[in-house]
Amino acid sequence: MNRIEVLVKDKTNLIIGLSGILILILSSLLVYISPDFSDDVALTQRPVLLLVAILVGSGTVYLVTILKIHRIRLTNKQLIWIIAVGVVLRILTLFSVPILEDDYFRYLWDGAVTANGGNPYEYSPKEIIEGKDVPPELSLLVEESGDIVHKINHPDLRTIYPPLAQAFFALSHWVQPWSLIPWKVILIILDLATLSLILKALGILKLPNSYLMIYWWNPLLLKEIFNSCHLDLLVFPFVLSSLITAAQNKRIRSMLSLIIGVGIKLWPAFLLPIILRPLIYNPKKLLGTLAVTALCLGALFLPIYSTGLDQTSGFIAYGKSWQNNDSIFRIITFISGQGLNLLGYESFIKYKVARVITLAIIGIWIVYLTISRNAAKRDFFEKCLLIVAFIFLVIPTQFPWYYTWILPFLVVKPRFSLLFLTVLLPLYYLRYYFEPRGEIGLFTNVIVWVEFVPVWLLLLWEWRKGHGLVLARRA
């Protein structure tokens, strides 16, 4: 090893050593303050500003570290340190109190219903609590659950989570009823599978193993998945497996993995055209694959169809009315309202029109990426990144945990603009500071734009420079 290599190694050791310790300290502080966010503490008394400061600080350390070492191939000892720090960060959150999130109450309830042989799509929690024409075993579950069923958000709606997600909820309930610990352990197991697949993808594509940090140390991933317990991580191993096998021309395995992903969360369905694109010149094989995929998905979602898709369905309600922390969608809604006024229509339908326009824009973007040339295996990851990032930036609900969808793709195709969201998205939690103080307008009219406008400007700069892959131009 020459002198330059020694200096680079020493510098890398210093950077990852200090940044790892800083992120561990900040994450420990997050765990320490998490009990202050329990349900019995009033919103005005919760340390929201400290939470945001911790997350922004962690995100800044994370981003600076990636910028410093992103092109370096780590030694085995350095890689072990990075993985070990990530493992400790996850273990730290095992016994933390979920902060400013309550979706997990629905997971625990759905898991109980499914584990006991019920159809979670048949009744809303409100119907079961009121006991109106529901099976007696569900009424017994209400008693067993204690306060859990009463804390479910939107209790008048039936569940929105797809069938294979329900299987994971049921598994958690089977291990230990009404507890978050087995659920967090399931998330960690799937996360380790994701880690393994990321390392495999980096090896196949001959990319620096330091890119692993983009996923493994991401502070928003740690907060949104392992503290707040969101299910989104369950999709990652299956989507990554689909892309890896697609790059290896293993179409059947690729499609099966993607179907499983859709059965957990719906958004992987948008990646279907990219997976099928190599079959575009083989119509017979393409139609056959589409037919099998449609049959599999139809069978998978049968429990949902069988209970009906009316106004009490979470899927219908989400598609029609969910809107929070949105930016581009709000602009589309404003333009829709102005257009409707000019045409003499009632402006109250602007939200429906905006949703149709947004879906059409997403469709056009996917078609454009699909028909453009595939030059290398890495293109599967880049195109999927561009699809998922675009969807996140234009949909009506830009929650921080939705951002985690992008991370497995950023590992292969890192973009500074999208990585910068790790620093900015924690500002979303300022909503819980301003809203109980009657100042929600400050959040919706100022903070939301602070979250996203810098990212738009960076994306524009990357496009103008013609090298969107700021971090990986020659990796």
C-alpha positions as a Markdown table, in Angstrom:
| # | Residue | x | y | z |
|---|---|---|---|---|
| 1 | Met | 0.0 | 0.0 | 0.0 |
| 2 | Asn | 1.6 | 3.3 | -1.1 |
| 3 | Arg | 1.5 | 6.6 | 0.9 |
| 4 | Ile | -1.5 | 8.0 | -1.0 |
| 5 | Glu | -3.6 | 4.9 | -0.3 |
| 6 | Val | -2.6 | 5.0 | 3.4 |
| 7 | Leu | -3.7 | 8.7 | 3.6 |
| 8 | Val | -7.0 | 7.9 | 1.9 |
| 9 | Lys | -7.6 | 5.0 | 4.2 |
| 10 | Asp | -6.8 | 7.1 | 7.3 |
| 11 | Lys | -9.1 | 9.9 | 6.1 |
| 12 | Thr | -11.9 | 7.5 | 5.4 |
| 13 | Asn | -11.5 | 5.9 | 8.8 |
| 14 | Leu | -11.7 | 9.3 | 10.5 |
| 15 | Ile | -14.8 | 10.4 | 8.5 |
| 16 | Ile | -16.8 | 7.2 | 8.9 |
| 17 | Gly | -15.7 | 6.9 | 12.6 |
| 18 | Leu | -16.8 | 10.4 | 13.6 |
| 19 | Ser | -20.0 | 10.4 | 11.5 |
| 20 | Gly | -21.0 | 7.0 | 12.8 |
| 21 | Ile | -20.5 | 8.1 | 16.4 |
| 22 | Leu | -22.4 | 11.4 | 15.8 |
| 23 | Ile | -25.3 | 9.5 | 14.2 |
| 24 | Leu | -25.4 | 7.0 | 17.1 |
| 25 | Ile | -25.5 | 9.9 | 19.6 |
| 26 | Leu | -28.3 | 11.7 | 17.8 |
| 27 | Ser | -30.3 | 8.5 | 17.4 |
| 28 | Ser | -29.8 | 7.7 | 21.1 |
| 29 | Leu | -31.1 | 11.1 | 21.9 |
| 30 | Leu | -34.1 | 10.5 | 19.7 |
| 31 | Val | -34.8 | 7.2 | 21.5 |
| 32 | Tyr | -34.4 | 9.0 | 24.9 |
| 33 | Ile | -37.0 | 11.7 | 24.1 |
| 34 | Ser | -39.4 | 9.3 | 22.4 |
| 35 | Pro | -41.5 | 8.7 | 25.7 |
| 36 | Asp | -42.3 | 12.4 | 25.6 |
| 37 | Phe | -44.4 | 11.7 | 22.5 |
| 38 | Ser | -46.6 | 9.2 | 24.2 |
| 39 | Asp | -50.4 | 9.6 | 23.8 |
| 40 | Asp | -50.9 | 10.9 | 27.4 |
| 41 | Val | -48.7 | 14.0 | 26.6 |
| 42 | Ala | -50.4 | 16.9 | 25.0 |
| 43 | Leu | -49.2 | 17.9 | 21.5 |
| 44 | Thr | -48.2 | 21.4 | 22.8 |
| 45 | Gln | -46.0 | 19.7 | 25.4 |
| 46 | Arg | -44.1 | 17.4 | 23.1 |
| 47 | Pro | -40.6 | 18.3 | 22.1 |
| 48 | Val | -41.3 | 18.7 | 18.4 |
| 49 | Leu | -38.7 | 21.3 | 17.7 |
| 50 | Leu | -36.0 | 19.1 | 19.3 |
| 51 | Leu | -37.2 | 16.2 | 17.2 |
| 52 | Val | -36.8 | 18.2 | 14.0 |
| 53 | Ala | -33.4 | 19.5 | 15.1 |
| 54 | Ile | -32.2 | 15.9 | 15.7 |
| 55 | Leu | -33.4 | 14.6 | 12.4 |
| 56 | Val | -32.1 | 17.6 | 10.4 |
| 57 | Gly | -28.8 | 17.3 | 12.2 |
| 58 | Ser | -28.6 | 13.5 | 11.6 |
| 59 | Gly | -29.5 | 14.1 | 7.9 |
| 60 | Thr | -26.8 | 16.7 | 7.5 |
| 61 | Val | -24.1 | 14.4 | 9.0 |
| 62 | Tyr | -25.3 | 11.6 | 6.8 |
| 63 | Leu | -25.2 | 13.7 | 3.6 |
| 64 | Val | -21.8 | 15.2 | 4.3 |
| 65 | Thr | -20.4 | 11.7 | 5.0 |
| 66 | Ile | -21.8 | 10.4 | 1.7 |
| 67 | Leu | -20.3 | 13.3 | -0.2 |
| 68 | Lys | -16.9 | 12.7 | 1.3 |
| 69 | Ile | -16.6 | 9.0 | 0.7 |
| 70 | His | -19.1 | 8.0 | -2.0 |
| 71 | Arg | -16.4 | 7.0 | -4.6 |
| 72 | Ile | -14.2 | 5.0 | -2.2 |
| 73 | Arg | -14.1 | 1.3 | -2.1 |
| 74 | Leu | -14.2 | 0.4 | 1.6 |
| 75 | Thr | -11.9 | -2.1 | 3.2 |
| 76 | Asn | -13.5 | -5.1 | 5.0 |
| 77 | Lys | -12.9 | -3.4 | 8.4 |
| 78 | Gln | -14.5 | -0.2 | 7.2 |
| 79 | Leu | -17.5 | -2.1 | 5.7 |
| 80 | Ile | -17.9 | -4.0 | 9.0 |
| 81 | Trp | -17.9 | -0.7 | 10.9 |
| 82 | Ile | -20.6 | 0.7 | 8.7 |
| 83 | Ile | -22.8 | -2.4 | 8.9 |
| 84 | Ala | -22.3 | -2.6 | 12.7 |
| 85 | Val | -23.3 | 1.0 | 13.2 |
| 86 | Gly | -26.4 | 0.4 | 11.2 |
| 87 | Val | -27.3 | -2.7 | 13.2 |
| 88 | Val | -26.8 | -0.8 | 16.5 |
| 89 | Leu | -29.0 | 2.1 | 15.2 |
| 90 | Arg | -31.8 | -0.4 | 14.5 |
| 91 | Ile | -31.5 | -2.2 | 17.8 |
| 92 | Leu | -31.7 | 1.2 | 19.6 |
| 93 | Thr | -35.1 | 1.8 | 18.2 |
| 94 | Leu | -36.6 | -1.6 | 19.3 |
| 95 | Phe | -37.9 | -0.3 | 22.6 |
| 96 | Ser | -38.5 | 3.4 | 21.5 |
| 97 | Val | -42.0 | 4.9 | 21.6 |
| 98 | Pro | -43.3 | 5.6 | 18.0 |
| 99 | Ile | -43.0 | 9.4 | 17.5 |
| 100 | Leu | -46.0 | 11.3 | 16.0 |
| 101 | Glu | -47.3 | 8.3 | 14.1 |
| 102 | Asp | -50.2 | 5.9 | 14.7 |
| 103 | Asp | -50.6 | 3.8 | 11.6 |
| 104 | Tyr | -49.2 | 0.8 | 13.6 |
| 105 | Phe | -52.5 | 0.5 | 15.5 |
| 106 | Arg | -54.2 | -0.5 | 12.3 |
| 107 | Tyr | -51.4 | -3.0 | 11.6 |
| 108 | Leu | -51.9 | -4.6 | 15.1 |
| 109 | Trp | -55.7 | -4.8 | 14.6 |
| 110 | Asp | -55.5 | -6.1 | 11.0 |
| 111 | Gly | -53.0 | -8.7 | 12.2 |
| 112 | Ala | -55.4 | -9.9 | 14.9 |
| 113 | Val | -58.3 | -10.1 | 12.6 |
| 114 | Thr | -56.3 | -12.0 | 9.9 |
| 115 | Ala | -54.7 | -14.3 | 12.4 |
| 116 | Asn | -58.1 | -15.3 | 13.7 |
| 117 | Gly | -59.4 | -16.2 | 10.3 |
| 118 | Gly | -61.3 | -13.0 | 9.6 |
| 119 | Asn | -61.3 | -10.8 | 6.4 |
| 120 | Pro | -59.8 | -7.4 | 7.4 |
| 121 | Tyr | -61.5 | -5.8 | 4.4 |
| 122 | Glu | -65.0 | -6.7 | 5.5 |
| 123 | Tyr | -65.6 | -4.4 | 8.4 |
| 124 | Ser | -64.3 | -1.0 | 9.5 |
| 125 | Pro | -63.0 | -0.7 | 13.1 |
| 126 | Lys | -65.9 | 1.6 | 13.9 |
| 127 | Glu | -68.5 | -1.0 | 12.8 |
| 128 | Ile | -66.9 | -3.6 | 14.9 |
| 129 | Ile | -66.6 | -1.3 | 18.0 |
| 130 | Glu | -70.3 | -0.5 | 17.6 |
| 131 | Gly | -71.1 | -4.2 | 17.2 |
| 132 | Lys | -73.6 | -3.8 | 14.4 |
| 133 | Asp | -74.1 | -7.1 | 12.7 |
| 134 | Val | -70.5 | -8.3 | 13.2 |
| 135 | Pro | -69.3 | -11.8 | 14.1 |
| 136 | Pro | -69.0 | -12.3 | 17.9 |
| 137 | Glu | -65.3 | -13.3 | 17.5 |
| 138 | Leu | -64.6 | -9.7 | 16.2 |
| 139 | Ser | -66.3 | -8.2 | 19.2 |
| 140 | Leu | -64.1 | -10.4 | 21.5 |
| 141 | Leu | -61.0 | -9.1 | 19.7 |
| 142 | Val | -62.2 | -5.5 | 20.6 |
| 143 | Glu | -62.1 | -6.5 | 24.2 |
| 144 | Glu | -58.7 | -8.2 | 23.9 |
| 145 | Ser | -57.1 | -5.3 | 22.1 |
| 146 | Gly | -57.7 | -2.8 | 25.0 |
| 147 | Asp | -57.2 | 0.7 | 23.7 |
| 148 | Ile | -55.6 | -0.4 | 20.4 |
| 149 | Val | -58.7 | -0.6 | 18.3 |
| 150 | His | -59.9 | 2.8 | 19.7 |
| 151 | Lys | -56.7 | 4.5 | 18.6 |
| 152 | Ile | -56.9 | 3.5 | 14.9 |
| 153 | Asn | -56.9 | 6.6 | 12.7 |
| 154 | His | -59.9 | 6.9 | 10.3 |
| 155 | Pro | -61.8 | 4.1 | 12.1 |
| 156 | Asp | -64.8 | 4.6 | 9.8 |
| 157 | Leu | -62.7 | 3.2 | 6.8 |
| 158 | Arg | -61.9 | -0.4 | 6.1 |
| 159 | Thr | -58.2 | -1.2 | 5.8 |
| 160 | Ile | -56.1 | 0.0 | 2.9 |
| 161 | Tyr | -53.2 | -2.5 | 3.3 |
| 162 | Pro | -52.9 | -5.2 | 0.6 |
| 163 | Pro | -53.2 | -8.9 | 1.3 |
| 164 | Leu | -49.6 | -9.9 | 1.6 |
| 165 | Ala | -49.0 | -7.0 | 4.1 |
| 166 | Gln | -51.9 | -8.6 | 6.1 |
| 167 | Ala | -49.9 | -11.8 | 6.1 |
| 168 | Phe | -47.0 | -10.1 | 7.8 |
| 169 | Phe | -49.4 | -8.4 | 10.3 |
| 170 | Ala | -50.8 | -11.8 | 11.1 |
| 171 | Leu | -47.4 | -13.3 | 11.6 |
| 172 | Ser | -46.5 | -10.6 | 14.1 |
| 173 | His | -49.8 | -11.2 | 16.0 |
| 174 | Trp | -49.1 | -14.9 | 16.0 |
| 175 | Val | -45.7 | -14.4 | 17.5 |
| 176 | Gln | -46.9 | -12.1 | 20.3 |
| 177 | Pro | -50.5 | -10.6 | 20.2 |
| 178 | Trp | -50.9 | -6.8 | 20.3 |
| 179 | Ser | -47.1 | -6.1 | 20.6 |
| 180 | Leu | -44.9 | -4.0 | 18.5 |
| 181 | Ile | -41.7 | -5.9 | 19.3 |
| 182 | Pro | -42.3 | -8.8 | 16.9 |
| 183 | Trp | -43.4 | -6.4 | 14.2 |
| 184 | Lys | -40.1 | -4.5 | 14.6 |
| 185 | Val | -38.2 | -7.7 | 14.5 |
| 186 | Ile | -39.9 | -8.6 | 11.2 |
| 187 | Leu | -38.9 | -5.3 | 9.8 |
| 188 | Ile | -35.3 | -5.8 | 10.9 |
| 189 | Ile | -35.3 | -9.3 | 9.3 |
| 190 | Leu | -36.6 | -7.9 | 6.0 |
| 191 | Asp | -34.1 | -5.0 | 6.3 |
| 192 | Leu | -31.2 | -7.5 | 6.6 |
| 193 | Ala | -32.5 | -9.2 | 3.4 |
| 194 | Thr | -32.5 | -5.7 | 1.8 |
| 195 | Leu | -29.0 | -5.1 | 2.9 |
| 196 | Ser | -27.9 | -8.4 | 1.4 |
| 197 | Leu | -29.5 | -7.6 | -2.0 |
| 198 | Ile | -28.0 | -4.2 | -2.1 |
| 199 | Leu | -24.6 | -5.6 | -1.6 |
| 200 | Lys | -25.3 | -8.1 | -4.3 |
| 201 | Ala | -26.5 | -5.4 | -6.7 |
| 202 | Leu | -23.4 | -3.3 | -6.0 |
| 203 | Gly | -21.2 | -6.3 | -6.7 |
| 204 | Ile | -23.0 | -7.2 | -10.0 |
| 205 | Leu | -22.9 | -3.6 | -11.2 |
| 206 | Lys | -19.3 | -3.1 | -10.0 |
| 207 | Leu | -20.1 | -0.1 | -7.9 |
| 208 | Pro | -18.2 | 1.1 | -4.7 |
| 209 | Asn | -19.4 | -0.7 | -1.6 |
| 210 | Ser | -19.5 | 2.7 | 0.2 |
| 211 | Tyr | -22.8 | 3.3 | -1.6 |
| 212 | Leu | -24.3 | 1.0 | 0.9 |
| 213 | Met | -24.4 | 3.9 | 3.4 |
| 214 | Ile | -27.0 | 5.7 | 1.3 |
| 215 | Tyr | -29.5 | 3.1 | 2.5 |
| 216 | Trp | -28.0 | 1.7 | 5.7 |
| 217 | Trp | -27.4 | 4.9 | 7.6 |
| 218 | Asn | -30.3 | 7.0 | 6.3 |
| 219 | Pro | -31.8 | 8.8 | 9.4 |
| 220 | Leu | -35.3 | 9.1 | 7.8 |
| 221 | Leu | -35.3 | 5.3 | 7.2 |
| 222 | Leu | -34.4 | 4.7 | 10.8 |
| 223 | Lys | -37.0 | 7.0 | 12.2 |
| 224 | Glu | -39.9 | 6.2 | 9.8 |
| 225 | Ile | -39.5 | 2.4 | 9.7 |
| 226 | Phe | -37.8 | 1.3 | 13.0 |
| 227 | Asn | -39.3 | 4.0 | 15.3 |
| 228 | Ser | -42.6 | 4.8 | 13.6 |
| 229 | Cys | -43.0 | 1.2 | 12.4 |
| 230 | His | -44.3 | 1.9 | 8.9 |
| 231 | Leu | -44.6 | -1.1 | 6.7 |
| 232 | Asp | -43.0 | 0.3 | 3.6 |
| 233 | Leu | -39.7 | -1.5 | 4.1 |
| 234 | Leu | -41.4 | -4.9 | 3.5 |
| 235 | Val | -41.5 | -4.1 | -0.2 |
| 236 | Phe | -37.8 | -3.5 | -0.7 |
| 237 | Pro | -36.4 | -7.0 | -0.8 |
| 238 | Phe | -38.9 | -8.1 | -3.4 |
| 239 | Val | -38.5 | -5.0 | -5.6 |
| 240 | Leu | -34.7 | -5.3 | -5.5 |
| 241 | Ser | -34.9 | -9.0 | -6.2 |
| 242 | Ser | -37.1 | -8.2 | -9.2 |
| 243 | Leu | -34.7 | -5.7 | -10.6 |
| 244 | Ile | -31.6 | -7.9 | -10.0 |
| 245 | Thr | -33.2 | -10.9 | -11.7 |
| 246 | Ala | -34.6 | -8.7 | -14.5 |
| 247 | Ala | -31.0 | -7.5 | -15.2 |
| 248 | Gln | -30.0 | -11.2 | -15.3 |
| 249 | Asn | -32.8 | -11.9 | -17.9 |
| 250 | Lys | -34.6 | -14.1 | -15.4 |
| 251 | Arg | -38.1 | -12.8 | -16.3 |
| 252 | Ile | -40.3 | -15.3 | -14.4 |
| 253 | Arg | -38.5 | -14.8 | -11.1 |
| 254 | Ser | -38.5 | -11.1 | -11.7 |
| 255 | Met | -42.2 | -10.9 | -12.3 |
| 256 | Leu | -43.0 | -13.1 | -9.3 |
| 257 | Ser | -40.9 | -10.9 | -7.0 |
| 258 | Leu | -42.6 | -7.8 | -8.3 |
| 259 | Ile | -46.1 | -9.3 | -7.8 |
| 260 | Ile | -45.2 | -10.1 | -4.2 |
| 261 | Gly | -44.2 | -6.4 | -3.8 |
| 262 | Val | -47.5 | -5.2 | -5.2 |
| 263 | Gly | -49.2 | -7.5 | -2.8 |
| 264 | Ile | -47.6 | -5.6 | 0.0 |
| 265 | Lys | -47.8 | -2.1 | -1.3 |
| 266 | Leu | -49.3 | -0.9 | -4.6 |
| 267 | Trp | -46.6 | 1.4 | -5.9 |
| 268 | Pro | -44.3 | -1.3 | -7.3 |
| 269 | Ala | -47.0 | -1.8 | -10.0 |
| 270 | Phe | -45.7 | 1.3 | -11.7 |
| 271 | Leu | -42.4 | -0.5 | -12.3 |
| 272 | Leu | -44.1 | -3.2 | -14.4 |
| 273 | Pro | -43.4 | -1.5 | -17.8 |
| 274 | Ile | -39.7 | -1.3 | -17.1 |
| 275 | Ile | -39.5 | -5.0 | -16.2 |
| 276 | Leu | -41.5 | -6.0 | -19.3 |
| 277 | Arg | -39.8 | -3.6 | -21.7 |
| 278 | Pro | -37.2 | -6.2 | -23.0 |
| 279 | Leu | -40.2 | -8.3 | -24.2 |
| 280 | Ile | -41.6 | -5.5 | -26.3 |
| 281 | Tyr | -40.4 | -7.1 | -29.5 |
| 282 | Asn | -41.8 | -10.5 | -28.6 |
| 283 | Pro | -45.6 | -9.8 | -28.5 |
| 284 | Lys | -46.5 | -13.4 | -27.8 |
| 285 | Lys | -44.3 | -13.7 | -24.7 |
| 286 | Leu | -45.3 | -10.2 | -23.6 |
| 287 | Leu | -49.0 | -11.0 | -23.8 |
| 288 | Gly | -48.5 | -14.3 | -22.0 |
| 289 | Thr | -46.6 | -12.6 | -19.2 |
| 290 | Leu | -49.2 | -9.9 | -18.8 |
| 291 | Ala | -52.0 | -12.5 | -18.7 |
| 292 | Val | -50.2 | -14.5 | -16.0 |
| 293 | Thr | -49.4 | -11.3 | -14.0 |
| 294 | Ala | -53.1 | -10.2 | -14.3 |
| 295 | Leu | -54.3 | -13.6 | -13.0 |
| 296 | Cys | -51.9 | -13.6 | -10.1 |
| 297 | Leu | -52.8 | -10.1 | -9.0 |
| 298 | Gly | -56.5 | -10.8 | -9.5 |
| 299 | Ala | -56.3 | -13.9 | -7.2 |
| 300 | Leu | -54.2 | -12.0 | -4.7 |
| 301 | Phe | -56.6 | -9.1 | -4.4 |
| 302 | Leu | -59.7 | -11.3 | -4.3 |
| 303 | Pro | -60.4 | -10.7 | -0.6 |
| 304 | Ile | -60.7 | -6.9 | -1.4 |
| 305 | Tyr | -63.0 | -7.3 | -4.4 |
| 306 | Ser | -65.2 | -9.7 | -2.5 |
| 307 | Thr | -66.1 | -7.1 | 0.1 |
| 308 | Gly | -66.8 | -4.3 | -2.3 |
| 309 | Leu | -65.1 | -1.0 | -3.1 |
| 310 | Asp | -67.5 | 1.6 | -1.8 |
| 311 | Gln | -67.0 | 4.8 | 0.2 |
| 312 | Thr | -66.0 | 2.9 | 3.3 |
| 313 | Ser | -63.0 | 1.3 | 1.5 |
| 314 | Gly | -59.7 | 2.7 | 2.5 |
| 315 | Phe | -58.5 | 2.3 | -1.1 |
| 316 | Ile | -61.3 | 4.5 | -2.5 |
| 317 | Ala | -61.0 | 7.1 | 0.2 |
| 318 | Tyr | -57.2 | 7.3 | -0.3 |
| 319 | Gly | -57.5 | 7.7 | -4.0 |
| 320 | Lys | -60.2 | 10.4 | -3.8 |
| 321 | Ser | -59.3 | 12.6 | -0.9 |
| 322 | Trp | -56.0 | 12.0 | 0.8 |
| 323 | Gln | -53.8 | 15.1 | 0.7 |
| 324 | Asn | -51.0 | 16.2 | 3.0 |
| 325 | Asn | -47.6 | 17.9 | 2.8 |
| 326 | Asp | -48.1 | 18.2 | -1.0 |
| 327 | Ser | -46.3 | 20.7 | -3.2 |
| 328 | Ile | -46.5 | 20.0 | -7.0 |
| 329 | Phe | -49.9 | 18.5 | -6.6 |
| 330 | Arg | -51.1 | 21.7 | -4.9 |
| 331 | Ile | -49.9 | 23.7 | -7.9 |
| 332 | Ile | -51.7 | 21.3 | -10.3 |
| 333 | Thr | -54.8 | 21.8 | -8.1 |
| 334 | Phe | -54.6 | 25.5 | -8.3 |
| 335 | Ile | -54.2 | 25.5 | -12.1 |
| 336 | Ser | -57.1 | 23.0 | -12.3 |
| 337 | Gly | -59.3 | 25.4 | -10.3 |
| 338 | Gln | -58.4 | 28.4 | -12.5 |
| 339 | Gly | -59.0 | 26.4 | -15.6 |
| 340 | Leu | -62.4 | 25.2 | -14.4 |
| 341 | Asn | -63.4 | 28.8 | -13.5 |
| 342 | Leu | -62.5 | 30.0 | -17.0 |
| 343 | Leu | -64.5 | 27.2 | -18.6 |
| 344 | Gly | -67.5 | 28.0 | -16.4 |
| 345 | Tyr | -67.4 | 24.8 | -14.3 |
| 346 | Glu | -67.7 | 24.5 | -10.5 |
| 347 | Ser | -64.2 | 24.8 | -9.0 |
| 348 | Phe | -65.0 | 22.2 | -6.2 |
| 349 | Ile | -64.2 | 19.4 | -8.6 |
| 350 | Lys | -60.6 | 20.8 | -9.0 |
| 351 | Tyr | -59.3 | 18.1 | -6.7 |
| 352 | Lys | -60.7 | 15.3 | -8.8 |
| 353 | Val | -59.4 | 16.9 | -12.0 |
| 354 | Ala | -56.0 | 17.4 | -10.4 |
| 355 | Arg | -55.8 | 13.8 | -9.5 |
| 356 | Val | -56.7 | 12.8 | -13.1 |
| 357 | Ile | -54.0 | 15.2 | -14.4 |
| 358 | Thr | -51.4 | 13.9 | -12.0 |
| 359 | Leu | -52.1 | 10.2 | -12.9 |
| 360 | Ala | -51.9 | 11.1 | -16.6 |
| 361 | Ile | -48.6 | 12.9 | -16.1 |
| 362 | Ile | -47.2 | 9.9 | -14.2 |
| 363 | Gly | -48.4 | 7.6 | -17.1 |
| 364 | Ile | -46.7 | 9.8 | -19.7 |
| 365 | Trp | -43.5 | 9.8 | -17.7 |
| 366 | Ile | -43.5 | 6.0 | -17.4 |
| 367 | Val | -44.2 | 5.6 | -21.1 |
| 368 | Tyr | -41.3 | 7.9 | -21.9 |
| 369 | Leu | -38.8 | 6.1 | -19.7 |
| 370 | Thr | -40.1 | 2.7 | -20.9 |
| 371 | Ile | -39.6 | 3.4 | -24.6 |
| 372 | Ser | -36.2 | 5.1 | -24.2 |
| 373 | Arg | -33.2 | 2.9 | -24.8 |
| 374 | Asn | -31.9 | 0.4 | -22.2 |
| 375 | Ala | -28.1 | 0.6 | -22.5 |
| 376 | Ala | -26.9 | -1.3 | -19.4 |
| 377 | Lys | -28.1 | -3.4 | -16.5 |
| 378 | Arg | -27.9 | -0.3 | -14.3 |
| 379 | Asp | -30.6 | 1.3 | -16.4 |
| 380 | Phe | -33.2 | -0.9 | -14.7 |
| 381 | Phe | -32.3 | 0.9 | -11.4 |
| 382 | Glu | -32.0 | 4.3 | -12.9 |
| 383 | Lys | -35.4 | 4.2 | -14.7 |
| 384 | Cys | -37.1 | 2.8 | -11.5 |
| 385 | Leu | -35.5 | 5.6 | -9.5 |
| 386 | Leu | -36.8 | 8.2 | -11.9 |
| 387 | Ile | -40.3 | 6.7 | -11.8 |
| 388 | Val | -40.5 | 6.3 | -8.0 |
| 389 | Ala | -38.9 | 9.7 | -7.4 |
| 390 | Phe | -41.3 | 11.4 | -9.8 |
| 391 | Ile | -44.3 | 9.7 | -8.2 |
| 392 | Phe | -43.2 | 10.8 | -4.8 |
| 393 | Leu | -42.7 | 14.4 | -5.9 |
| 394 | Val | -46.2 | 14.8 | -7.6 |
| 395 | Ile | -48.6 | 12.7 | -5.5 |
| 396 | Pro | -51.0 | 14.4 | -3.0 |
| 397 | Thr | -49.4 | 12.8 | 0.0 |
| 398 | Gln | -45.6 | 13.4 | 0.3 |
| 399 | Phe | -45.1 | 11.8 | 3.7 |
| 400 | Pro | -41.5 | 11.3 | 4.9 |
| 401 | Trp | -41.9 | 7.5 | 5.0 |
| 402 | Tyr | -42.9 | 7.5 | 1.3 |
| 403 | Tyr | -39.5 | 8.9 | 0.6 |
| 404 | Thr | -38.0 | 5.7 | 1.8 |
| 405 | Trp | -39.3 | 4.1 | -1.4 |
| 406 | Ile | -36.5 | 5.9 | -3.3 |
| 407 | Leu | -33.6 | 4.8 | -1.1 |
| 408 | Pro | -32.9 | 1.3 | -2.6 |
| 409 | Phe | -32.6 | 2.9 | -6.0 |
| 410 | Leu | -30.5 | 5.8 | -4.8 |
| 411 | Val | -27.9 | 3.3 | -3.7 |
| 412 | Val | -27.2 | 2.4 | -7.3 |
| 413 | Lys | -28.0 | 5.8 | -8.9 |
| 414 | Pro | -27.3 | 8.5 | -6.2 |
| 415 | Arg | -28.5 | 12.0 | -6.9 |
| 416 | Phe | -27.6 | 14.9 | -4.6 |
| 417 | Ser | -31.0 | 16.5 | -5.2 |
| 418 | Leu | -32.9 | 13.5 | -3.9 |
| 419 | Leu | -30.5 | 12.7 | -1.1 |
| 420 | Phe | -31.0 | 16.3 | 0.1 |
| 421 | Leu | -34.6 | 15.4 | 1.0 |
| 422 | Thr | -33.2 | 13.5 | 4.0 |
| 423 | Val | -32.2 | 16.9 | 5.4 |
| 424 | Leu | -35.4 | 18.7 | 4.4 |
| 425 | Leu | -38.3 | 16.3 | 4.9 |
| 426 | Pro | -38.0 | 16.2 | 8.8 |
| 427 | Leu | -39.5 | 19.8 | 8.6 |
| 428 | Tyr | -42.8 | 17.9 | 7.9 |
| 429 | Tyr | -43.0 | 17.3 | 11.7 |
| 430 | Leu | -43.3 | 21.1 | 12.3 |
| 431 | Arg | -46.9 | 20.6 | 11.4 |
| 432 | Tyr | -47.4 | 19.1 | 14.9 |
| 433 | Tyr | -45.8 | 22.2 | 16.4 |
| 434 | Phe | -47.8 | 24.8 | 14.5 |
| 435 | Glu | -51.2 | 23.0 | 14.2 |
| 436 | Pro | -52.0 | 22.7 | 18.0 |
| 437 | Arg | -51.0 | 26.4 | 18.4 |
| 438 | Gly | -53.5 | 27.5 | 15.7 |
| 439 | Glu | -50.8 | 28.4 | 13.2 |
| 440 | Ile | -51.3 | 25.6 | 10.6 |
| 441 | Gly | -51.2 | 28.2 | 7.8 |
| 442 | Leu | -47.5 | 28.9 | 8.6 |
| 443 | Phe | -46.8 | 25.2 | 7.9 |
| 444 | Thr | -48.9 | 24.9 | 4.7 |
| 445 | Asn | -47.9 | 28.2 | 3.2 |
| 446 | Val | -44.2 | 28.4 | 4.2 |
| 447 | Ile | -42.7 | 25.2 | 5.6 |
| 448 | Val | -44.0 | 22.9 | 2.8 |
| 449 | Trp | -42.2 | 25.0 | 0.2 |
| 450 | Val | -39.0 | 25.1 | 2.2 |
| 451 | Glu | -39.1 | 21.3 | 2.1 |
| 452 | Phe | -39.4 | 20.9 | -1.7 |
| 453 | Val | -38.4 | 24.0 | -3.6 |
| 454 | Pro | -34.7 | 23.5 | -3.0 |
| 455 | Val | -35.0 | 20.0 | -4.3 |
| 456 | Trp | -36.8 | 21.2 | -7.5 |
| 457 | Leu | -34.0 | 23.8 | -8.1 |
| 458 | Leu | -31.3 | 21.1 | -7.6 |
| 459 | Leu | -33.1 | 18.7 | -10.0 |
| 460 | Leu | -33.3 | 21.6 | -12.5 |
| 461 | Trp | -29.6 | 22.3 | -12.1 |
| 462 | Glu | -28.7 | 18.6 | -12.6 |
| 463 | Trp | -30.8 | 18.5 | -15.7 |
| 464 | Arg | -29.2 | 21.7 | -17.1 |
| 465 | Lys | -25.8 | 20.4 | -16.5 |
| 466 | Gly | -26.6 | 17.2 | -18.3 |
| 467 | His | -25.2 | 14.9 | -15.6 |
| 468 | Gly | -28.0 | 14.2 | -13.2 |
| 469 | Leu | -25.9 | 11.6 | -11.5 |
| 470 | Val | -23.9 | 14.1 | -9.6 |
| 471 | Leu | -22.3 | 11.5 | -7.3 |
| 472 | Ala | -21.8 | 8.7 | -9.7 |
| 473 | Arg | -20.8 | 10.0 | -13.1 |
| 474 | Arg | -18.0 | 7.5 | -13.5 |
| 475 | Ala | -18.7 | 5.0 | -10.8 |
